């Protein structure tokens, strides 16, 4: 079994204020300062430690790619959300993970936030099969397509364009904070679900391209996934 998942996060403003010792600036100004002081990239996107989870979506699939079950959460009680994703991940003993930049962002976020709330993650998350960089049980699409950094990392949205599939119809990642401030938590989860379905579709394409899924199964799974993606986007 594989668990395809994605997190949606916003900055942890309280934590950022403590780190910067800034209790006077408004949130917008604080983010500008944090982007300069704490970010290690040109975009100013904060490192995983400074984020809190507001939604997640996971899709269980069989080893051959057949979808099995969707699980999800959104809310303001981050501890509740973490408990639910750890419970969901622990459904199966020897699961694998599939994600897009999960090693660089989502998995570190889960670790940092579990530590903040005094929670214990499923033991499987720290086993060699998952932690090993080149593991086939922990599939990060940015690693698969970039040959582990030998080439540039592709954006999920651009991979969709490459194969003629429009992703990111609900919103862009930088809009999550604005949606959260408008109390649009259901919309954030909806956006997250689209991301997960997009990740699943690109994974299917990759598995077929490198010869691990036969063409008839690929076409069947792809058509079903595209139908579900269209349904998600029409609900947005």
Residue frames as a rotation matrix with the C-alpha (Angstrom) as fourth column:
UNK 1
0.572 0.820 0.000 0.00
0.820 -0.572 0.000 0.00
0.000 0.000 -1.000 0.00
UNK 2
-0.641 -0.711 0.290 1.05
0.703 -0.695 -0.149 3.58
0.308 0.108 0.945 -0.71
UNK 3
0.312 0.662 -0.681 -0.17
0.816 -0.554 -0.165 6.77
-0.487 -0.505 -0.713 0.95
UNK 4
-0.401 -0.346 0.848 -0.21
0.750 -0.655 0.087 9.76
0.526 0.671 0.522 -1.43
UNK 5
0.393 0.557 -0.731 -0.56
0.900 -0.395 0.183 12.93
-0.186 -0.731 -0.657 0.62
UNK 6
-0.343 -0.461 0.818 -0.15
0.510 -0.823 -0.250 16.67
0.788 0.332 0.518 0.78
UNK 7
-0.159 0.233 -0.959 -0.28
0.922 -0.313 -0.229 19.26
-0.354 -0.921 -0.165 3.56
UNK 8
0.215 0.156 0.964 -1.57
0.449 -0.893 0.045 22.80
0.868 0.423 -0.262 3.44
UNK 9
-0.063 -0.386 -0.920 0.08
0.996 -0.088 -0.031 25.16
-0.069 -0.918 0.390 5.90
UNK 10
0.756 0.121 0.643 0.23
0.178 -0.984 -0.024 28.76
0.630 0.133 -0.765 7.03
UNK 11
-0.320 -0.909 0.265 3.01
-0.076 -0.255 -0.964 30.53
0.944 -0.329 0.013 8.94
UNK 12
0.293 0.290 -0.911 3.08
0.887 0.274 0.373 29.89
0.357 -0.917 -0.177 12.69
UNK 13
0.340 -0.126 0.932 2.97
0.079 -0.984 -0.162 33.59
0.937 0.129 -0.325 13.57
UNK 14
0.952 0.031 0.304 3.34
-0.294 -0.179 0.939 33.08
0.083 -0.983 -0.161 17.32
UNK 15
0.641 -0.754 0.144 6.49
0.626 0.621 0.472 31.01
-0.445 -0.213 0.870 16.84
UNK 16
0.180 -0.559 0.809 7.92
0.810 -0.382 -0.444 33.43
0.557 0.736 0.384 14.27
UNK 17
0.674 0.119 0.729 7.37
-0.188 -0.927 0.325 36.32
0.714 -0.356 -0.602 16.70
UNK 18
0.930 -0.347 0.123 9.28
-0.032 0.255 0.966 34.47
-0.366 -0.903 0.226 19.41
UNK 19
0.392 -0.820 0.418 12.17
0.895 0.445 0.035 33.66
-0.214 0.360 0.908 17.08
UNK 20
-0.057 -0.380 0.923 12.43
0.672 -0.699 -0.246 37.25
0.739 0.606 0.295 15.80
UNK 21
-0.467 -0.019 -0.884 11.53
0.826 -0.365 -0.429 38.78
-0.314 -0.931 0.186 19.19
UNK 22
-0.961 0.238 0.141 9.00
-0.129 -0.837 0.532 40.93
0.245 0.493 0.835 17.35
UNK 23
-0.546 0.800 -0.248 5.70
0.800 0.411 -0.437 41.37
-0.248 -0.437 -0.865 19.15
UNK 24
-0.308 0.375 -0.875 4.74
0.045 -0.913 -0.407 44.70
-0.950 -0.164 0.264 17.62
UNK 25
-0.852 -0.067 -0.519 4.68
-0.489 -0.249 0.836 44.25
-0.185 0.966 0.180 13.83
UNK 26
0.301 0.953 0.040 1.42
-0.802 0.276 -0.529 43.24
-0.515 0.128 0.847 12.14
UNK 27
0.433 -0.091 0.897 1.33
0.117 0.992 0.043 39.83
-0.893 0.086 0.441 10.46
UNK 28
0.947 -0.040 0.318 2.03
0.317 -0.038 -0.948 41.17
0.050 0.998 -0.024 6.98
UNK 29
0.598 -0.767 0.231 5.09
-0.708 -0.641 -0.295 43.13
0.375 0.013 -0.927 8.11
UNK 30
0.296 -0.454 0.840 6.24
-0.659 0.540 0.524 40.20
-0.692 -0.709 -0.139 10.24
UNK 31
0.723 0.025 0.690 6.14
0.360 0.839 -0.408 37.91
-0.590 0.543 0.598 7.20
UNK 32
0.886 -0.431 0.170 8.23
-0.063 -0.474 -0.878 40.37
0.459 0.768 -0.447 5.20
UNK 33
0.321 -0.788 0.526 10.84
-0.946 -0.293 0.138 40.48
0.045 -0.542 -0.839 7.96
UNK 34
0.357 -0.128 0.925 10.76
-0.353 0.899 0.260 36.71
-0.865 -0.419 0.276 8.40
UNK 35
0.957 0.020 0.291 11.22
0.255 0.430 -0.866 36.18
-0.142 0.902 0.407 4.66
UNK 36
0.600 -0.779 0.182 14.44
-0.443 -0.512 -0.736 38.18
0.667 0.361 -0.652 4.84
UNK 37
0.057 -0.605 0.794 15.70
-0.998 -0.067 0.021 36.83
0.040 -0.794 -0.607 8.17
UNK 38
-0.001 0.057 0.998 14.62
-0.568 0.822 -0.048 33.18
-0.823 -0.567 0.032 8.13
UNK 39
0.909 0.398 0.119 14.10
-0.125 0.536 -0.835 32.08
-0.396 0.744 0.538 4.54
UNK 40
-0.115 -0.977 0.182 16.94
-0.091 0.193 0.977 30.40
-0.989 0.096 -0.111 2.70
UNK 41
-0.268 0.093 0.959 15.57
0.896 0.390 0.213 30.87
-0.354 0.916 -0.187 -0.79
UNK 42
-0.967 -0.170 0.190 14.90
0.242 -0.847 0.473 33.65
0.081 0.504 0.860 -3.27
UNK 43
-0.290 0.942 0.168 11.12
0.374 -0.050 0.926 33.30
0.881 0.332 -0.338 -3.01
UNK 44
-0.617 0.021 0.787 11.12
-0.626 -0.619 -0.474 34.13
0.477 -0.785 0.395 0.70
UNK 45
0.452 0.788 -0.417 9.06
-0.366 0.591 0.719 31.02
0.813 -0.173 0.556 1.46
UNK 46
0.208 -0.372 0.905 9.67
-0.978 -0.110 0.180 30.11
0.032 -0.922 -0.386 5.09
UNK 47
-0.712 -0.537 -0.452 11.43
-0.496 0.840 -0.218 26.82
0.498 0.069 -0.865 5.98
UNK 48
-0.166 0.714 -0.680 9.28
0.177 0.700 0.692 23.91
0.970 -0.005 -0.243 7.27
UNK 49
-0.664 -0.164 -0.730 9.91
0.712 0.161 -0.684 24.69
0.229 -0.973 0.010 10.95
UNK 50
-0.940 0.189 -0.285 7.93
-0.051 -0.901 -0.432 27.93
-0.338 -0.391 0.856 10.75
UNK 51
-0.565 0.776 -0.282 4.69
-0.526 -0.075 0.847 26.47
0.636 0.627 0.451 9.34
UNK 52
-0.673 0.456 0.582 1.57
-0.368 0.477 -0.798 25.06
-0.642 -0.751 -0.153 10.97
UNK 53
-0.949 0.292 0.121 -0.81
0.287 0.634 0.718 22.59
0.133 0.716 -0.686 9.36
UNK 54
-0.570 0.815 -0.098 -4.37
-0.635 -0.514 -0.577 23.70
-0.521 -0.267 0.811 8.54
UNK 55
0.624 0.775 -0.099 -5.38
-0.690 0.486 -0.536 20.87
-0.367 0.403 0.838 6.20
UNK 56
-0.649 -0.761 0.020 -4.20
-0.616 0.540 0.574 17.59
-0.448 0.361 -0.818 4.74
UNK 57
0.608 0.758 -0.235 -5.50
-0.764 0.478 -0.433 15.02
-0.216 0.443 0.870 2.26
UNK 58
-0.548 -0.769 0.330 -4.31
-0.627 0.638 0.447 11.46
-0.554 0.037 -0.832 1.77
UNK 59
0.503 0.650 -0.569 -5.15
-0.862 0.421 -0.282 8.82
0.056 0.632 0.773 -0.81
UNK 60
-0.105 -0.481 0.870 -4.43
-0.439 0.808 0.393 5.15
-0.892 -0.341 -0.296 -0.18
UNK 61
0.452 0.210 -0.867 -3.57
-0.885 0.226 -0.406 3.17
0.111 0.951 0.288 -3.30
UNK 62
0.892 -0.167 0.421 -2.66
0.089 0.976 0.199 -0.45
-0.444 -0.140 0.885 -3.94
UNK 63
-0.038 -0.999 0.006 0.86
0.091 0.003 0.996 -1.28
-0.995 0.038 0.090 -5.08
UNK 64
-0.417 -0.080 0.905 -0.41
0.863 0.277 0.422 -1.53
-0.284 0.958 -0.046 -8.68
UNK 65
-0.990 -0.051 0.128 -1.89
0.088 -0.951 0.295 1.98
0.107 0.304 0.947 -8.48
UNK 66
-0.221 0.975 -0.029 -5.53
0.544 0.148 0.826 1.12
0.809 0.167 -0.563 -7.82
UNK 67
-0.586 0.056 0.809 -7.08
-0.521 -0.790 -0.322 3.80
0.621 -0.610 0.492 -5.56
UNK 68
-0.563 0.309 -0.766 -8.54
0.575 0.812 -0.095 2.46
0.593 -0.494 -0.635 -2.31
UNK 69
0.388 0.691 -0.610 -9.53
0.919 -0.237 0.316 5.19
0.073 -0.683 -0.726 0.16
UNK 70
-0.169 -0.362 0.917 -9.40
0.236 -0.918 -0.319 8.96
0.957 0.163 0.240 0.63
UNK 71
0.288 0.211 -0.934 -8.88
0.958 -0.060 0.282 10.51
0.004 -0.976 -0.220 4.07
UNK 72
-0.247 -0.332 0.910 -8.70
0.442 -0.874 -0.199 14.20
0.862 0.354 0.363 4.94
UNK 73
0.169 0.278 -0.945 -8.89
0.962 -0.255 0.097 16.92
-0.215 -0.926 -0.311 7.58
UNK 74
-0.319 -0.343 0.883 -9.07
0.368 -0.904 -0.218 20.69
0.873 0.255 0.415 7.91
UNK 75
0.691 0.608 -0.391 -9.35
0.603 -0.187 0.776 22.89
0.399 -0.771 -0.496 10.96
UNK 76
0.497 -0.465 0.733 -7.75
-0.457 -0.858 -0.234 25.30
0.737 -0.219 -0.639 13.40
UNK 77
0.691 -0.242 0.682 -6.81
-0.594 0.347 0.725 22.67
-0.412 -0.906 0.096 16.00
UNK 78
0.194 -0.700 -0.688 -3.48
-0.883 0.181 -0.433 21.55
0.428 0.691 -0.583 14.57
UNK 79
-0.651 -0.452 0.609 -2.94
-0.709 0.648 -0.278 18.90
-0.269 -0.613 -0.743 17.24
UNK 80
0.209 0.831 0.516 -6.21
-0.331 0.556 -0.762 17.25
-0.920 -0.012 0.391 16.26
UNK 81
0.781 0.082 -0.619 -5.16
-0.622 0.019 -0.783 17.28
-0.052 0.996 0.066 12.61
UNK 82
-0.241 -0.950 -0.199 -1.80
-0.911 0.292 -0.292 15.71
0.335 0.111 -0.935 13.40
UNK 83
-0.495 0.130 0.859 -3.40
-0.519 0.748 -0.412 12.97
-0.697 -0.650 -0.303 15.50
UNK 84
0.569 0.813 0.125 -5.75
-0.332 0.367 -0.869 12.20
-0.752 0.453 0.479 12.62
UNK 85
0.587 -0.390 -0.710 -3.04
-0.748 0.075 -0.660 11.97
0.311 0.918 -0.247 9.97
UNK 86
-0.548 -0.803 0.234 -0.85
-0.831 0.490 -0.263 9.79
0.097 -0.339 -0.936 12.19
UNK 87
-0.179 0.593 0.785 -3.84
-0.388 0.691 -0.610 7.56
-0.904 -0.414 0.106 12.85
UNK 88
0.796 0.498 -0.343 -4.58
-0.471 0.154 -0.869 7.38
-0.380 0.853 0.357 9.13
UNK 89
0.166 -0.832 -0.530 -0.96
-0.893 0.101 -0.439 6.65
0.418 0.546 -0.726 8.23
UNK 90
-0.647 -0.476 0.595 -0.87
-0.730 0.613 -0.303 3.89
-0.220 -0.630 -0.744 10.83
UNK 91
0.426 0.905 -0.002 -3.75
-0.847 0.399 -0.352 2.03
-0.318 0.151 0.936 9.14
UNK 92
0.935 -0.172 -0.311 -1.32
-0.031 0.832 -0.554 -0.28
0.354 0.527 0.772 7.36
UNK 93
0.766 -0.641 -0.042 1.94
0.248 0.234 0.940 -1.70
-0.593 -0.731 0.338 8.70
UNK 94
-0.201 -0.939 0.280 4.33
0.602 0.107 0.791 -1.69
-0.773 0.327 0.544 5.73
UNK 95
0.795 0.595 0.118 3.04
0.475 -0.491 -0.730 1.28
-0.376 0.637 -0.673 3.77
UNK 96
-0.416 -0.843 0.340 5.03
0.905 -0.349 0.242 3.45
-0.085 0.408 0.909 1.39
UNK 97
0.173 0.412 -0.895 4.71
0.318 -0.883 -0.345 7.19
-0.932 -0.225 -0.284 0.74
UNK 98
-0.263 -0.208 0.942 4.25
0.957 -0.179 0.227 9.14
0.122 0.962 0.246 -2.49
UNK 99
0.537 0.383 -0.752 4.40
0.534 -0.844 -0.049 12.95
-0.653 -0.375 -0.658 -2.63
UNK 100
0.456 -0.412 0.789 5.77
0.648 -0.454 -0.612 15.97
0.610 0.790 0.060 -4.45
UNK 101
-0.237 -0.704 0.670 8.59
-0.171 -0.649 -0.742 17.60
0.956 -0.290 0.033 -2.45
UNK 102
0.814 0.577 -0.063 7.41
-0.086 0.227 0.970 15.80
0.574 -0.785 0.235 0.67
UNK 103
0.357 -0.765 -0.536 10.98
0.900 0.436 -0.021 15.08
0.250 -0.475 0.844 1.74
UNK 104
-0.597 -0.654 0.465 11.82
0.562 -0.755 -0.339 18.76
0.573 0.059 0.818 1.51
UNK 105
-0.633 0.409 0.657 8.69
-0.498 -0.865 0.059 20.14
0.593 -0.290 0.751 3.12
UNK 106
0.312 0.950 0.007 5.73
-0.583 0.185 0.791 17.98
0.751 -0.251 0.611 4.22
UNK 107
0.479 -0.152 -0.865 7.63
0.487 0.866 0.117 15.33
0.731 -0.477 0.488 6.16
UNK 108
-0.689 -0.719 -0.094 9.83
0.502 -0.380 -0.777 17.84
0.523 -0.582 0.623 8.05
UNK 109
-0.434 0.615 0.658 6.69
-0.611 -0.738 0.286 19.85
0.662 -0.278 0.696 8.88
UNK 110
0.582 0.694 -0.424 5.05
-0.189 0.622 0.760 16.76
0.791 -0.362 0.493 10.37
UNK 111
0.058 -0.651 -0.757 8.15
0.767 0.514 -0.383 16.05
0.639 -0.558 0.530 12.46
UNK 112
-0.840 -0.390 0.377 8.52
0.129 -0.819 -0.560 19.61
0.527 -0.421 0.738 13.75
UNK 113
-0.234 0.840 0.489 4.83
-0.708 -0.492 0.506 19.95
0.666 -0.228 0.710 14.57
UNK 114
0.540 0.339 -0.770 4.63
0.192 0.841 0.506 16.56
0.819 -0.421 0.389 16.26
UNK 115
-0.376 -0.774 -0.509 7.55
0.765 0.050 -0.642 17.61
0.523 -0.631 0.573 18.43
UNK 116
-0.760 0.139 0.635 5.87
-0.275 -0.954 -0.121 20.95
0.589 -0.266 0.763 19.23
UNK 117
0.139 0.951 0.277 2.68
-0.804 -0.055 0.593 19.23
0.579 -0.305 0.756 20.38
UNK 118
-0.424 -0.397 0.814 4.41
-0.849 0.488 -0.204 16.35
-0.316 -0.777 -0.544 22.18
UNK 119
0.683 0.730 0.021 3.06
-0.644 0.616 -0.453 13.71
-0.344 0.296 0.891 19.80
UNK 120
-0.327 -0.755 0.569 4.60
-0.271 0.652 0.709 10.44
-0.905 0.078 -0.417 18.68
UNK 121
-0.002 0.258 -0.966 4.65
-0.996 -0.086 -0.021 9.68
-0.089 0.962 0.257 14.97
UNK 122
0.947 0.314 0.069 4.03
-0.300 0.940 -0.163 6.18
-0.116 0.134 0.984 13.57
UNK 123
0.317 -0.887 0.336 7.21
-0.123 0.313 0.942 4.11
-0.940 -0.340 -0.010 13.97
UNK 124
0.431 -0.088 0.898 7.15
0.802 0.493 -0.337 3.28
-0.413 0.865 0.283 10.26
UNK 125
0.986 0.032 0.165 7.93
0.110 -0.866 -0.487 6.95
0.128 0.499 -0.857 9.47
UNK 126
0.510 -0.851 0.125 11.45
-0.826 -0.444 0.348 6.53
-0.240 -0.281 -0.929 10.87
UNK 127
0.565 -0.296 0.771 12.26
0.159 0.955 0.251 3.08
-0.810 -0.019 0.586 9.48
UNK 128
-0.449 -0.892 -0.052 15.07
0.065 -0.091 0.994 2.63
-0.891 0.442 0.098 6.97
UNK 129
-0.360 0.368 0.858 12.66
0.905 0.362 0.224 1.92
-0.228 0.857 -0.463 4.10
UNK 130
0.715 0.687 0.131 11.20
0.699 -0.707 -0.110 5.40
0.017 0.170 -0.985 4.55
UNK 131
0.718 -0.442 -0.538 14.26
-0.003 -0.775 0.632 7.38
-0.696 -0.452 -0.558 5.67
UNK 132
-0.192 -0.854 0.484 16.72
0.588 0.295 0.753 6.10
-0.786 0.429 0.445 3.05
UNK 133
-0.317 0.036 -0.948 17.16
-0.385 -0.918 0.095 8.80
-0.867 0.395 0.305 0.43
UNK 134
-0.691 -0.030 -0.722 16.89
-0.718 0.148 0.681 6.49
0.086 0.989 -0.124 -2.56
UNK 135
-0.727 0.446 0.522 14.09
-0.007 0.756 -0.655 4.39
-0.687 -0.479 -0.546 -1.09
UNK 136
-0.846 0.523 -0.100 11.40
-0.066 0.082 0.994 3.03
0.528 0.848 -0.035 -3.40
UNK 137
-0.255 0.762 -0.595 9.06
0.928 0.365 0.071 3.04
0.271 -0.534 -0.801 -0.41
UNK 138
0.204 0.259 -0.944 9.23
0.528 -0.841 -0.117 6.82
-0.825 -0.474 -0.308 -0.04
UNK 139
-0.204 -0.221 0.954 8.73
0.978 -0.016 0.206 8.27
-0.030 0.975 0.220 -3.51
UNK 140
0.099 0.149 -0.984 9.29
0.199 -0.972 -0.127 11.99
-0.975 -0.183 -0.126 -3.94
UNK 141
0.711 0.275 0.648 8.43
0.645 0.112 -0.756 13.01
-0.280 0.955 -0.098 -7.49
UNK 142
0.876 -0.446 -0.181 10.91
-0.478 -0.853 -0.209 15.89
-0.061 0.269 -0.961 -7.46
UNK 143
-0.021 -0.896 0.443 13.67
-0.589 0.369 0.719 13.34
-0.808 -0.246 -0.536 -6.81
UNK 144
0.176 0.160 0.971 12.36
0.461 0.858 -0.225 10.91
-0.870 0.488 0.078 -9.42
UNK 145
0.870 0.259 0.419 12.23
0.486 -0.320 -0.813 13.51
-0.076 0.912 -0.404 -12.19
UNK 146
0.806 -0.591 0.035 15.39
-0.583 -0.803 -0.126 15.43
0.102 0.081 -0.991 -11.24
UNK 147
0.481 -0.622 -0.618 17.48
0.284 0.777 -0.562 12.29
0.830 0.095 0.550 -10.67
UNK 148
0.571 -0.137 -0.809 17.93
0.820 0.077 0.566 13.31
-0.015 -0.988 0.156 -7.02
UNK 149
0.683 -0.183 -0.708 18.97
0.133 -0.921 0.366 16.84
-0.719 -0.344 -0.604 -7.77
UNK 150
-0.359 -0.828 0.431 21.22
0.641 0.117 0.758 16.19
-0.678 0.549 0.489 -10.78
UNK 151
-0.577 0.306 0.757 18.67
0.588 -0.488 0.645 18.16
0.567 0.817 0.102 -12.80
UNK 152
-0.844 0.283 0.455 16.29
-0.441 -0.849 -0.290 20.93
0.304 -0.446 0.842 -11.78
UNK 153
-0.788 0.612 0.061 13.21
0.354 0.533 -0.768 20.21
-0.503 -0.584 -0.637 -9.67
UNK 154
-0.756 0.563 0.335 9.93
0.242 -0.235 0.941 20.33
0.608 0.793 0.041 -11.63
UNK 155
-0.729 0.635 0.257 6.80
-0.624 -0.460 -0.632 22.06
-0.284 -0.621 0.731 -10.34
UNK 156
-0.579 0.590 0.562 3.72
0.389 0.806 -0.446 19.86
-0.716 -0.039 -0.697 -10.15
UNK 157
0.389 0.766 -0.512 1.76
-0.075 -0.528 -0.846 22.42
-0.918 0.368 -0.148 -12.14
UNK 158
0.004 -0.489 -0.872 4.33
-0.936 -0.309 0.169 22.33
-0.352 0.816 -0.459 -14.94
UNK 159
-0.909 -0.248 0.336 4.33
-0.169 0.954 0.247 18.53
-0.382 0.168 -0.909 -15.01
UNK 160
-0.062 0.971 0.233 0.59
0.385 0.238 -0.891 18.78
-0.921 0.034 -0.389 -15.54
UNK 161
0.464 0.165 -0.870 1.09
-0.592 -0.673 -0.443 21.15
-0.659 0.721 -0.214 -18.46
UNK 162
-0.559 -0.800 -0.219 3.66
-0.726 0.344 0.595 18.75
-0.401 0.491 -0.773 -19.92
UNK 163
-0.924 0.244 0.295 1.09
0.308 0.931 0.195 15.95
-0.227 0.271 -0.935 -20.22
UNK 164
-0.736 0.621 0.270 -1.79
-0.030 -0.427 0.904 18.29
0.676 0.657 0.333 -21.08
UNK 165
0.059 0.754 -0.654 -3.57
0.830 0.328 0.452 18.22
0.555 -0.569 -0.606 -17.72
UNK 166
-0.087 -0.054 0.995 -4.55
-0.184 -0.980 -0.069 21.50
0.979 -0.189 0.076 -15.98
UNK 167
-0.124 -0.009 -0.992 -3.71
0.912 0.392 -0.118 21.46
0.390 -0.920 -0.041 -12.26
UNK 168
-0.738 -0.261 -0.622 -4.10
0.600 -0.675 -0.429 24.11
-0.308 -0.690 0.655 -9.59
UNK 169
-0.429 0.670 0.606 -7.57
0.437 -0.433 0.788 25.29
0.790 0.603 -0.107 -10.55
UNK 170
0.479 0.686 -0.548 -8.73
0.792 -0.069 0.606 25.90
0.378 -0.725 -0.576 -6.97
UNK 171
0.973 -0.211 0.090 -5.92
-0.229 -0.887 0.402 28.17
-0.005 -0.412 -0.911 -5.83
UNK 172
0.269 -0.951 -0.153 -2.18
-0.039 0.148 -0.988 28.58
0.962 0.271 0.003 -5.56
UNK 173
0.062 -0.313 -0.948 -0.15
0.850 0.514 -0.114 27.73
0.523 -0.799 0.298 -2.48
UNK 174
-0.880 -0.474 -0.028 0.49
0.424 -0.758 -0.496 31.36
0.214 -0.448 0.868 -1.62
UNK 175
-0.392 0.821 0.414 -3.28
-0.432 -0.562 0.705 31.93
0.812 0.097 0.575 -1.45
UNK 176
-0.135 0.352 -0.926 -3.75
0.590 0.780 0.210 29.49
0.796 -0.517 -0.313 1.44
UNK 177
-0.794 -0.206 -0.572 -3.13
0.600 -0.421 -0.681 32.14
-0.100 -0.883 0.458 4.10
UNK 178
-0.853 0.522 -0.018 -5.68
-0.511 -0.825 0.241 34.47
0.111 0.214 0.970 2.51
UNK 179
-0.157 0.817 -0.556 -8.22
-0.191 0.527 0.828 31.62
0.969 0.236 0.074 2.36
UNK 180
-0.361 -0.047 -0.931 -7.49
0.799 0.499 -0.336 30.80
0.481 -0.865 -0.142 6.01
UNK 181
-0.964 -0.042 -0.263 -8.01
0.181 -0.827 -0.532 34.41
-0.196 -0.560 0.805 7.07
UNK 182
-0.545 0.823 -0.160 -11.38
-0.760 -0.404 0.510 34.33
0.355 0.399 0.845 5.26
UNK 183
-0.311 0.370 0.876 -12.26
-0.656 0.584 -0.479 31.14
-0.688 -0.723 0.061 7.23
UNK 184
0.503 0.466 -0.728 -12.39
-0.861 0.341 -0.377 29.14
0.072 0.817 0.573 3.97
UNK 185
-0.268 -0.671 0.691 -11.02
-0.748 0.597 0.290 25.95
-0.607 -0.439 -0.662 5.48
UNK 186
0.409 0.489 0.770 -13.16
0.130 0.804 -0.580 23.70
-0.903 0.337 0.266 3.31
UNK 187
0.968 -0.081 -0.239 -11.77
-0.252 -0.310 -0.917 25.45
0.000 0.947 -0.321 0.23
UNK 188
0.085 -0.990 0.114 -8.22
-0.991 -0.072 0.110 24.88
-0.101 -0.122 -0.987 1.48
UNK 189
-0.188 -0.099 0.977 -8.93
-0.274 0.961 0.044 21.16
-0.943 -0.260 -0.208 1.85
UNK 190
0.798 0.547 0.253 -10.48
0.127 0.258 -0.958 21.14
-0.589 0.796 0.137 -1.62
UNK 191
0.680 -0.642 -0.354 -7.33
-0.716 -0.478 -0.508 22.71
0.157 0.599 -0.785 -3.03
UNK 192
-0.222 -0.779 0.586 -5.26
-0.858 0.442 0.261 20.13
-0.463 -0.445 -0.767 -1.17
UNK 193
0.254 0.428 0.867 -7.34
0.018 0.894 -0.447 17.30
-0.967 0.129 0.219 -2.64
UNK 194
0.979 0.077 -0.188 -6.69
-0.174 -0.159 -0.972 18.61
-0.105 0.984 -0.143 -6.14
UNK 195
0.213 -0.977 -0.022 -2.96
-0.975 -0.211 -0.068 18.62
0.061 0.036 -0.997 -5.37
UNK 196
-0.250 -0.269 0.930 -3.09
-0.507 0.855 0.111 15.00
-0.825 -0.443 -0.350 -4.19
UNK 197
0.643 0.545 0.539 -5.02
0.189 0.569 -0.800 13.89
-0.742 0.616 0.263 -7.27
UNK 198
0.840 -0.412 -0.353 -2.52
-0.525 -0.451 -0.722 15.74
0.138 0.792 -0.595 -9.46
UNK 199
-0.134 -0.914 0.383 0.35
-0.952 0.226 0.208 14.00
-0.277 -0.336 -0.900 -7.67
UNK 200
0.055 0.261 0.964 -1.36
-0.125 0.959 -0.253 10.66
-0.991 -0.106 0.085 -8.20
UNK 201
0.931 0.359 0.062 -1.84
0.030 0.095 -0.995 11.29
-0.363 0.929 0.078 -11.93
UNK 202
0.508 -0.816 -0.274 1.77
-0.822 -0.365 -0.438 12.34
0.258 0.448 -0.856 -12.46
UNK 203
-0.251 -0.555 0.793 2.93
-0.731 0.646 0.221 9.28
-0.634 -0.524 -0.568 -10.49
UNK 204
0.501 0.509 0.700 0.83
0.095 0.772 -0.629 7.09
-0.860 0.382 0.339 -12.82
UNK 205
0.950 -0.183 -0.253 2.45
-0.298 -0.295 -0.908 8.71
0.092 0.938 -0.335 -15.85
UNK 206
0.109 -0.982 0.152 5.90
-0.994 -0.111 -0.007 8.22
0.024 -0.151 -0.988 -14.35
UNK 207
-0.110 -0.113 0.988 5.26
-0.437 0.898 0.054 4.56
-0.893 -0.426 -0.148 -13.50
UNK 208
0.802 0.430 0.415 4.01
0.192 0.472 -0.860 3.88
-0.566 0.770 0.296 -17.02
UNK 209
0.812 -0.502 -0.298 6.87
-0.563 -0.536 -0.629 5.81
0.157 0.678 -0.718 -18.64
UNK 210
-0.189 -0.957 0.221 9.55
-0.982 0.186 -0.032 3.79
-0.011 -0.223 -0.975 -16.84
UNK 211
-0.324 0.065 -0.944 7.75
-0.537 0.809 0.240 0.52
0.779 0.585 -0.227 -17.54
UNK 212
-0.986 -0.108 0.128 6.34
-0.164 0.481 -0.861 -0.39
0.031 -0.870 -0.492 -14.12
UNK 213
-0.201 0.968 0.150 2.64
-0.210 0.107 -0.972 -0.23
-0.957 -0.227 0.182 -15.09
UNK 214
-0.639 0.001 0.769 1.28
0.666 0.501 0.552 -1.99
-0.385 0.865 -0.321 -18.22
UNK 215
-0.982 0.158 0.105 -0.45
-0.069 -0.813 0.578 0.22
0.176 0.561 0.809 -20.77
UNK 216
-0.273 0.954 -0.123 -3.95
0.298 0.205 0.932 -1.21
0.915 0.218 -0.340 -20.33
UNK 217
0.126 0.260 -0.957 -3.88
0.988 0.052 0.145 -0.69
0.088 -0.964 -0.250 -16.55
UNK 218
-0.761 -0.489 -0.426 -2.35
0.518 -0.854 0.053 2.77
-0.389 -0.180 0.903 -16.98
UNK 219
-0.829 0.480 0.287 -5.08
-0.022 -0.540 0.841 3.87
0.559 0.691 0.458 -19.39
UNK 220
0.053 0.891 -0.451 -7.80
0.591 0.336 0.734 2.55
0.805 -0.306 -0.509 -17.09
UNK 221
0.030 -0.120 -0.992 -6.40
0.976 -0.212 0.055 4.20
-0.217 -0.970 0.111 -13.96
UNK 222
-0.901 -0.426 -0.081 -5.60
0.389 -0.877 0.281 7.43
-0.191 0.222 0.956 -15.80
UNK 223
-0.555 0.756 0.347 -9.13
0.134 -0.330 0.934 7.83
0.821 0.565 0.082 -17.17
UNK 224
0.332 0.675 -0.659 -10.65
0.778 0.199 0.596 7.23
0.533 -0.711 -0.459 -13.74
UNK 225
-0.216 -0.517 -0.829 -8.23
0.885 -0.462 0.058 9.69
-0.413 -0.721 0.557 -12.13
UNK 226
-0.958 -0.122 0.259 -8.86
0.243 -0.823 0.514 12.36
0.151 0.555 0.818 -14.78
UNK 227
-0.120 0.988 0.092 -12.60
0.367 -0.042 0.929 11.97
0.922 0.146 -0.358 -14.24
UNK 228
0.379 0.193 -0.905 -12.12
0.923 -0.009 0.384 12.45
0.066 -0.981 -0.181 -10.48
UNK 229
-0.641 -0.676 -0.363 -9.84
0.676 -0.722 0.150 15.47
-0.363 -0.149 0.920 -11.06
UNK 230
-0.755 0.428 0.496 -12.46
0.172 -0.601 0.781 17.08
0.633 0.675 0.380 -13.30
UNK 231
0.282 0.886 -0.369 -15.09
0.619 0.126 0.775 16.43
0.733 -0.447 -0.512 -10.63
UNK 232
0.029 -0.381 -0.924 -12.88
0.951 -0.274 0.142 18.08
-0.307 -0.883 0.354 -7.98
UNK 233
-0.884 -0.467 0.006 -12.20
0.439 -0.827 0.350 21.10
-0.159 0.312 0.937 -10.18
UNK 234
-0.466 0.793 0.392 -15.88
0.245 -0.311 0.918 21.55
0.850 0.524 -0.049 -11.05
UNK 235
0.396 0.584 -0.708 -16.70
0.828 0.106 0.550 21.61
0.396 -0.805 -0.442 -7.33
UNK 236
-0.465 -0.745 -0.479 -14.24
0.878 -0.458 -0.140 24.42
-0.116 -0.485 0.867 -6.72
